[in-house]
Amino acid sequence: MILHKPGDKVKVVTKEGEKEGIFISEENNSVFIKLDNGYNIGIGKKEIKKIEKTGEGKKLEIKHSIKLTKKKGLPNITILHTGGTIASKVDYRTGAVFASFKPEDLIGMFPELSEIANFDSELVASMFSEDMRFKLYSLMAKDIEKEVKKGVDGIILTHGTDTMGYSAAALAFMLEDLPIPVIIVGSQRSSDRGSSDAGINLVCAAEFIAKTDFVGVAICMHESMEDKTCAIMPPCKTRKLHSSRRDAFKVVNDIIIARINFENKKIEFIKKDYIRKDKNRKLKVKEGIEEKVALLKIHPNMHPDQFKALKGYKGIVLEGTGLGHAPVGVPNEYCKINKENFNAIEELAKNSVVVMASQTLFGRVNMNVYSTGRDLLKAGVIPGEDMLPETAFVKLAWLLGNYKKDEVKMLIGKNLRGEINERIEPNTSEIKDF
C-alpha cells in the first residue's frame, strides 16, 4: 500500500530510472503523478522499486462568494451536466479535478454568463463520455422533457467530446418537435490550461439561446483554433475529426447552422432553413432504443467469424469502404474465403436490419456502381445514403426501439432529422484541412 496524499511531492524509483512529481492518486495497479512539465503519467506498481515523499501537499476547494438573483427580462436557461470539464476547476499541483454543478460556481468561473440569462443547473450523470450507454440517452431525454415542462427558454447540455456526436444524434431522434433549443457543449482543452475552450463554448451557447429563434438540438464548439468564433453545428452531421485541437468538430456533408462571434457577440445564420420557435410545437419524447445494435468497421483480410459473431443482434451497421463495399468478391484463389463472408452477411440480413455506411465520411453510399455493392444489395444490405456511420448506428438503434422491423427498413433511408442530405452528391463534398 502506498500512503501518500494528493498533492504530496514524490520521487518514484523504477527499474528504468526515477520520476519526480506530484502524487495524484493510486488506482487499481497504477500510481499516477503529475510531472513538472504538467503532464500526468501512470506507473505500474510492479515497476516501482520504491516511492518516497519529498514534500507536503494541500487540498483545494472551489470557493465562490457570488449570490445569484434572478434578473427580470433575461431568459431562463438550465445547464444539464453529463461530464466534461466545463464545471470543473483543476489543482495545478495535483491534476485533481474538483467539479461543482451549482449555478453560483458556474457564474463564478464565467461571470459574463450572468448578463446573458438566469441559470439553473442539474447533474444528469458524471462520467467520461467513452463510458456512455444507450440508457443514458433515454435519461438525458427525460431530463430535458422535465425542463421543457418547467417552461425554460433553453438547455445547455455539457458533455465529454469523445462521443458527443453520438449523443447529439440520439437526442435529435428522441426529442420530436422540440420547442426550445438544446445546445450540447464540450471542451477539448481541460480547464487547467490557458488554452481551454470551455468558457468560450459555454458563453457562445448561452448567447445563441438567448438571442435567436432557433429550436432543436445542436452542438456548439470552437470554429477555429482562435478564440474568435464558435459554430452551431447540426447534431446528425457533425464529427470529432481531431483528437486534441479546439476546432476538432467539423460538419460532414452539410454546413454549420450559425456562427457566434465571441468578441462582439454577433450571430450570423449560415443555414437559412433552420427550425424556428413555434408556440404550437409540442414535445414528443420517443426514448426507446434497442441495445443489441452493432457497428462493424470493414477492413482487408476479414473473416466470416467476424460477421457470424453478430448473430442475434437486431441491427448492424457496416462501415464499408468507398461507395459501400465489403470483402465478398472472389477475384482469385486467395480470396475464396470472401464467399463465406458474403454468406455470413446474407445470413445476418435474414434476421437483422443490416445497413451500409461509408468510412470515407464525405460523399454518399452508392451500391449500384460495382458488382460488390450490387451483390450486397441482393443479400439484403440497406444503403445508408450519406449518413455518418455513428449516426446510422444511433438511428438504427432508435428506430428498432420505437418501430416495427418493416417500418425500420423503410425509415432508415429516409431523412428524419437532417441526417441525410439529398443535395450532396459524391463529388461535391470537400473536407477542410486542419
C-alpha positions as CSV (number, residue, x, y, z in Angstrom):
1,M,0.0,0.0,0.0
2,I,1.3,3.5,-1.0
3,L,0.4,6.0,1.8
4,H,0.5,9.4,0.2
5,K,-2.0,12.3,-0.1
6,P,-2.9,14.0,-3.4
7,G,-0.6,17.0,-3.7
8,D,2.4,15.4,-2.0
9,K,5.7,15.8,-3.8
10,V,7.2,12.4,-4.5
11,K,10.1,10.6,-6.1
12,V,9.2,7.3,-7.8
13,V,12.1,4.9,-8.4
14,T,11.5,2.3,-11.1
15,K,13.7,-0.2,-13.0
16,E,14.2,2.3,-15.8
17,G,15.0,5.3,-13.6
18,E,13.4,8.0,-11.4
19,K,10.3,10.2,-11.9
20,E,9.6,13.2,-9.7
21,G,6.3,15.0,-9.5
22,I,3.1,15.5,-7.6
23,F,1.2,12.5,-6.3
24,I,-2.4,12.4,-7.8
25,S,-3.8,9.0,-6.9
26,E,-3.4,5.3,-6.5
27,E,-5.9,3.3,-8.7
28,N,-6.0,-0.4,-9.4
29,N,-2.4,-1.4,-10.2
30,S,-1.0,2.0,-11.0
31,V,0.3,5.2,-9.3
32,F,-0.5,8.5,-11.0
33,I,1.7,11.6,-10.7
34,K,1.9,15.0,-12.3
35,L,5.3,15.8,-13.8
36,D,6.9,19.2,-13.7
37,N,6.0,19.7,-17.4
38,G,2.3,19.5,-16.5
39,Y,1.6,16.1,-17.9
40,N,0.1,13.3,-15.8
41,I,1.6,9.8,-16.1
42,G,0.6,6.4,-14.7
43,I,3.3,4.0,-13.4
44,G,2.5,0.3,-12.9
45,K,3.1,-0.8,-9.3
46,K,5.1,-3.8,-10.4
47,E,7.6,-1.4,-12.0
48,I,8.1,0.6,-8.8
49,K,11.1,-0.2,-6.6
50,K,10.2,2.5,-4.1
51,I,8.3,5.7,-3.7
52,E,9.2,8.4,-1.2
53,K,7.7,11.7,-0.2
54,T,9.8,14.8,-0.8
55,G,7.3,17.5,0.2
56,E,3.8,18.1,1.7
57,G,0.6,18.8,-0.3
58,K,-2.6,20.6,0.5
59,K,-6.2,20.3,-0.5
60,L,-8.0,22.6,-3.0
61,E,-11.7,23.5,-2.8
62,I,-13.9,25.6,-5.1
63,K,-14.9,28.7,-3.4
64,H,-17.2,31.4,-4.9
65,S,-18.8,34.1,-2.9
66,I,-21.4,35.0,-5.5
67,K,-25.1,35.2,-4.6
68,L,-27.4,34.8,-7.6
69,T,-30.6,36.7,-8.1
70,K,-33.0,36.3,-10.9
71,K,-32.9,39.2,-13.3
72,K,-36.1,40.3,-15.0
73,G,-36.1,40.3,-18.7
74,L,-33.4,37.7,-19.1
75,P,-34.2,34.2,-20.5
76,N,-34.0,31.2,-18.2
77,I,-31.5,28.5,-19.2
78,T,-30.9,25.2,-17.5
79,I,-27.5,23.6,-17.7
80,L,-27.6,19.8,-17.6
81,H,-24.3,18.1,-16.8
82,T,-23.1,14.7,-18.0
83,G,-19.4,15.3,-17.7
84,G,-16.6,17.1,-19.4
85,T,-14.5,20.0,-17.9
86,I,-16.9,23.0,-18.1
87,A,-17.9,22.9,-14.5
88,S,-14.5,21.9,-13.1
89,K,-11.5,23.5,-11.5
90,V,-8.2,21.8,-11.6
91,D,-5.5,21.8,-8.9
92,Y,-2.4,22.8,-10.9
93,R,-0.2,20.8,-8.5
94,T,-2.1,17.5,-8.3
95,G,-4.0,17.4,-11.5
96,A,-7.1,16.5,-9.5
97,V,-10.4,17.8,-10.8
98,F,-12.9,19.4,-8.5
99,A,-16.3,19.5,-10.1
100,S,-19.2,21.6,-8.9
101,F,-22.6,21.9,-10.6
102,K,-24.1,24.8,-8.7
103,P,-25.1,27.8,-10.8
104,E,-23.1,30.0,-8.4
105,D,-19.9,28.2,-9.2
106,L,-20.6,28.3,-12.9
107,I,-21.1,32.1,-12.8
108,G,-18.1,32.4,-10.5
109,M,-15.9,30.8,-13.2
110,F,-17.6,32.5,-16.1
111,P,-19.1,35.8,-14.7
112,E,-20.2,37.1,-18.2
113,L,-23.0,34.4,-18.1
114,S,-24.9,36.5,-15.5
115,E,-25.5,39.2,-18.1
116,I,-26.9,36.7,-20.7
117,A,-29.5,34.7,-18.8
118,N,-30.7,33.3,-15.5
119,F,-29.3,29.9,-14.9
120,D,-30.3,26.7,-13.1
121,S,-28.0,23.7,-13.1
122,E,-28.6,19.9,-12.7
123,L,-26.4,16.8,-12.7
124,V,-27.7,14.1,-15.0
125,A,-24.7,11.8,-14.6
126,S,-21.0,12.4,-14.3
127,M,-18.7,10.2,-16.5
128,F,-16.1,10.1,-19.2
129,S,-18.0,10.2,-22.5
130,E,-16.4,6.9,-23.6
131,D,-18.4,5.2,-20.9
132,M,-21.8,6.4,-22.3
133,R,-24.6,3.8,-22.6
134,F,-27.8,3.9,-24.5
135,K,-29.9,4.0,-21.3
136,L,-28.2,7.3,-20.5
137,Y,-29.5,8.8,-23.8
138,S,-33.0,8.0,-22.5
139,L,-32.2,9.5,-19.2
140,M,-31.0,12.7,-20.8
141,A,-34.1,12.9,-23.0
142,K,-36.4,12.6,-19.9
143,D,-34.5,15.2,-18.0
144,I,-34.8,17.6,-21.0
145,E,-38.5,16.8,-21.1
146,K,-38.8,17.9,-17.4
147,E,-37.1,21.2,-18.1
148,V,-39.4,21.8,-21.1
149,K,-42.4,21.3,-18.9
150,K,-41.0,23.9,-16.4
151,G,-41.0,26.4,-19.2
152,V,-37.3,27.1,-19.6
153,D,-36.2,29.0,-22.6
154,G,-33.3,26.8,-23.5
155,I,-31.0,24.0,-22.3
156,I,-27.2,23.6,-22.4
157,L,-26.0,20.0,-22.1
158,T,-22.4,19.6,-21.1
159,H,-20.8,16.5,-22.5
160,G,-17.3,14.9,-23.0
161,T,-16.2,15.4,-26.5
162,D,-15.2,11.8,-27.5
163,T,-18.7,10.5,-28.0
164,M,-20.6,13.8,-28.1
165,G,-21.6,13.2,-31.7
166,Y,-23.4,10.0,-30.8
167,S,-25.3,11.7,-28.0
168,A,-26.3,14.6,-30.2
169,A,-27.7,12.3,-32.8
170,A,-29.5,10.2,-30.2
171,L,-31.2,13.3,-28.7
172,A,-32.1,14.6,-32.1
173,F,-34.1,11.4,-32.8
174,M,-35.6,11.1,-29.4
175,L,-36.8,14.6,-29.0
176,E,-39.5,15.2,-31.6
177,D,-41.0,18.7,-32.2
178,L,-38.7,20.2,-29.6
179,P,-40.0,23.7,-28.7
180,I,-36.7,25.1,-27.3
181,P,-33.0,24.9,-28.2
182,V,-30.9,22.2,-26.6
183,I,-27.2,23.0,-27.2
184,I,-24.6,20.4,-26.5
185,V,-21.3,21.9,-25.3
186,G,-17.9,20.3,-24.6
187,S,-14.3,21.3,-24.1
188,Q,-11.2,20.0,-25.9
189,R,-8.8,21.6,-23.5
190,S,-9.1,21.0,-19.8
191,S,-9.7,24.0,-17.6
192,D,-6.2,23.9,-16.0
193,R,-4.8,25.2,-19.3
194,G,-4.7,28.7,-20.5
195,S,-5.8,27.5,-23.9
196,S,-9.0,26.0,-22.6
197,D,-12.1,26.4,-24.8
198,A,-14.6,25.6,-22.1
199,G,-15.7,29.1,-21.2
200,I,-16.0,30.5,-24.7
201,N,-18.0,27.5,-25.9
202,L,-20.4,27.9,-22.9
203,V,-20.8,31.6,-23.3
204,C,-21.4,31.3,-27.1
205,A,-24.0,28.6,-26.5
206,A,-25.8,30.8,-24.0
207,E,-25.7,33.8,-26.3
208,F,-27.2,31.7,-29.1
209,I,-30.0,30.5,-26.9
210,A,-30.8,34.0,-25.6
211,K,-30.7,35.9,-28.9
212,T,-32.1,33.6,-31.6
213,D,-35.4,31.9,-32.5
214,F,-33.7,28.5,-33.2
215,V,-35.2,25.4,-31.8
216,G,-33.8,21.8,-31.8
217,V,-30.7,20.0,-30.9
218,A,-27.3,21.4,-31.9
219,I,-23.6,21.3,-31.0
220,C,-21.6,24.4,-30.0
221,M,-17.8,24.2,-30.3
222,H,-14.9,26.3,-31.5
223,E,-14.9,27.0,-35.2
224,S,-11.2,27.5,-35.4
225,M,-8.1,27.4,-33.2
226,E,-8.6,31.0,-32.4
227,D,-10.9,32.3,-29.7
228,K,-12.9,34.4,-32.1
229,T,-15.9,32.3,-33.2
230,C,-17.9,29.3,-32.2
231,A,-20.0,27.2,-34.7
232,I,-23.5,25.9,-34.1
233,M,-23.5,22.5,-35.8
234,P,-26.2,20.1,-36.8
235,P,-26.5,17.1,-34.4
236,C,-26.5,14.3,-37.0
237,K,-23.9,15.6,-39.4
238,T,-21.1,16.6,-37.0
239,R,-18.0,14.6,-36.2
240,K,-14.9,14.9,-34.0
241,L,-12.1,14.8,-36.5
242,H,-9.1,15.7,-34.4
243,S,-8.1,14.2,-31.0
244,S,-7.0,17.5,-29.4
245,R,-7.5,20.6,-31.4
246,R,-10.1,23.1,-30.2
247,D,-11.7,23.1,-33.7
248,A,-11.9,19.3,-33.7
249,F,-15.6,19.2,-34.6
250,K,-16.5,19.6,-38.3
251,V,-19.7,19.3,-40.2
252,V,-19.7,16.5,-42.8
253,N,-21.9,16.6,-46.0
254,D,-23.6,19.7,-44.7
255,I,-22.9,23.3,-43.4
256,I,-22.9,24.9,-40.0
257,I,-26.2,26.3,-38.7
258,A,-24.8,29.6,-37.4
259,R,-21.6,31.4,-36.3
260,I,-21.2,33.3,-33.0
261,N,-18.6,36.0,-32.8
262,F,-17.3,35.8,-29.2
263,E,-15.7,39.2,-29.3
264,N,-18.8,41.2,-30.3
265,K,-21.4,38.6,-29.6
266,K,-22.9,38.9,-33.1
267,I,-24.7,35.9,-34.5
268,E,-24.8,35.0,-38.2
269,F,-27.0,32.3,-39.5
270,I,-25.4,30.3,-42.3
271,K,-28.2,27.8,-42.7
272,K,-31.4,29.7,-43.6
273,D,-33.9,26.8,-43.4
274,Y,-33.4,26.0,-39.7
275,I,-36.4,25.3,-37.5
276,R,-37.8,28.3,-35.7
277,K,-39.8,28.7,-32.4
278,D,-43.4,28.0,-32.7
279,K,-46.0,28.0,-29.9
280,N,-47.8,25.1,-31.5
281,R,-44.8,22.7,-31.2
282,K,-45.5,20.1,-28.5
283,L,-42.6,17.9,-27.5
284,K,-42.9,14.2,-28.0
285,V,-40.2,12.1,-26.4
286,K,-39.5,8.7,-28.1
287,E,-36.8,7.5,-25.8
288,G,-37.0,3.8,-26.8
289,I,-33.7,2.4,-28.0
290,E,-32.6,-1.1,-28.9
291,E,-29.5,-2.4,-27.0
292,K,-28.5,-5.1,-29.5
293,V,-27.1,-3.0,-32.3
294,A,-23.6,-3.1,-33.6
295,L,-21.2,-1.0,-35.7
296,L,-18.6,-3.1,-37.6
297,K,-15.7,-1.5,-39.5
298,I,-14.9,-3.2,-42.8
299,H,-11.2,-3.8,-43.5
300,P,-8.9,-6.1,-45.5
301,N,-8.5,-9.7,-44.6
302,M,-11.8,-10.0,-42.8
303,H,-13.0,-13.5,-41.7
304,P,-16.6,-14.9,-41.7
305,D,-16.4,-15.3,-37.9
306,Q,-16.3,-11.6,-37.5
307,F,-19.7,-11.4,-39.1
308,K,-21.1,-14.5,-37.5
309,A,-20.2,-13.1,-34.1
310,L,-23.1,-10.6,-34.6
311,K,-25.7,-13.3,-34.8
312,G,-28.6,-12.3,-32.5
313,Y,-28.1,-8.6,-33.0
314,K,-31.2,-6.9,-34.2
315,G,-29.4,-4.2,-36.1
316,I,-25.9,-3.9,-37.7
317,V,-24.2,-1.0,-39.4
318,L,-21.3,-2.0,-41.7
319,E,-18.8,0.9,-42.0
320,G,-17.9,-0.1,-45.5
321,T,-15.2,1.1,-47.9
322,G,-15.7,3.6,-50.7
323,L,-19.2,3.6,-52.1
324,G,-20.3,0.9,-49.6
325,H,-18.3,-2.2,-50.1
326,A,-17.2,-5.2,-48.1
327,P,-14.8,-8.2,-48.9
328,V,-17.3,-10.5,-50.5
329,G,-15.9,-10.9,-54.0
330,V,-13.7,-13.9,-55.2
331,P,-11.5,-12.5,-58.0
332,N,-8.8,-15.1,-57.4
333,E,-7.9,-18.2,-55.3
334,Y,-6.5,-16.1,-52.5
335,C,-9.9,-14.6,-51.9
336,K,-12.0,-17.8,-51.7
337,I,-12.9,-17.1,-48.1
338,N,-14.7,-13.9,-49.2
339,K,-17.5,-16.1,-50.4
340,E,-18.0,-17.2,-46.8
341,N,-18.1,-13.5,-45.8
342,F,-20.9,-13.0,-48.2
343,N,-22.8,-16.0,-46.9
344,A,-22.4,-14.7,-43.3
345,I,-23.7,-11.2,-44.2
346,E,-26.6,-12.7,-46.2
347,E,-27.5,-14.8,-43.2
348,L,-27.4,-11.8,-40.8
349,A,-29.7,-9.8,-43.1
350,K,-32.4,-12.6,-42.9
351,N,-32.9,-11.8,-39.2
352,S,-31.3,-8.4,-38.6
353,V,-31.5,-5.0,-40.2
354,V,-28.1,-4.5,-41.9
355,V,-27.2,-1.0,-43.1
356,M,-24.2,0.1,-45.1
357,A,-22.4,3.4,-44.3
358,S,-19.0,4.6,-45.7
359,Q,-15.8,5.1,-43.7
360,T,-14.8,7.8,-46.2
361,L,-17.3,10.0,-44.4
362,F,-17.6,12.6,-47.2
363,G,-19.8,11.7,-50.1
364,R,-22.5,9.0,-50.0
365,V,-23.1,5.3,-50.4
366,N,-23.9,4.1,-53.9
367,M,-24.1,0.3,-54.0
368,N,-25.3,0.2,-57.7
369,V,-21.9,1.1,-59.2
370,Y,-19.8,-2.0,-58.7
371,S,-20.7,-5.7,-58.6
372,T,-19.7,-5.9,-54.9
373,G,-22.3,-3.3,-53.9
374,R,-25.0,-4.9,-56.1
375,D,-24.3,-8.3,-54.5
376,L,-24.6,-6.8,-51.0
377,L,-27.9,-5.2,-52.0
378,K,-29.2,-8.6,-53.2
379,A,-28.0,-10.1,-49.8
380,G,-30.4,-7.6,-48.1
381,V,-28.0,-4.8,-47.1
382,I,-29.7,-1.4,-47.0
383,P,-27.8,1.7,-48.2
384,G,-27.2,4.3,-45.5
385,E,-27.0,7.2,-48.0
386,D,-24.7,9.9,-46.7
387,M,-25.2,9.2,-43.0
388,L,-22.1,9.2,-40.8
389,P,-21.5,5.7,-39.6
390,E,-22.1,6.6,-35.9
391,T,-25.3,8.5,-36.9
392,A,-26.6,5.4,-38.8
393,F,-25.7,3.3,-35.8
394,V,-27.6,5.5,-33.3
395,K,-30.6,6.0,-35.7
396,L,-30.9,2.2,-36.3
397,A,-30.9,1.6,-32.5
398,W,-33.5,4.3,-32.0
399,L,-35.7,3.1,-34.9
400,L,-35.6,-0.5,-33.6
401,G,-36.6,0.7,-30.2
402,N,-39.7,2.5,-31.4
403,Y,-40.9,0.9,-34.7
404,K,-41.6,-2.4,-36.2
405,K,-39.0,-4.1,-38.3
406,D,-40.6,-3.4,-41.7
407,E,-41.0,0.3,-40.7
408,V,-37.4,0.4,-39.6
409,K,-36.2,-0.9,-43.1
410,M,-38.3,1.9,-44.7
411,L,-37.3,4.7,-42.4
412,I,-33.6,4.0,-42.1
413,G,-33.0,5.5,-45.6
414,K,-35.4,8.5,-45.0
415,N,-34.3,11.9,-43.8
416,L,-35.9,12.4,-40.4
417,R,-33.6,14.9,-38.5
418,G,-31.2,16.2,-41.1
419,E,-29.1,13.0,-41.0
420,I,-29.4,12.5,-44.8
421,N,-28.6,15.3,-47.2
422,E,-30.2,14.6,-50.5
423,R,-28.5,17.6,-52.1
424,I,-24.9,16.3,-51.5
425,E,-23.5,14.4,-54.5
426,P,-20.5,12.1,-54.2
427,N,-18.2,14.6,-56.0
428,T,-19.3,17.8,-54.3
429,S,-18.2,17.4,-50.7
430,E,-14.9,18.8,-49.6
431,I,-13.0,18.4,-46.3
432,K,-11.4,21.4,-44.7
433,D,-7.8,20.7,-43.9
434,F,-6.7,21.1,-40.2
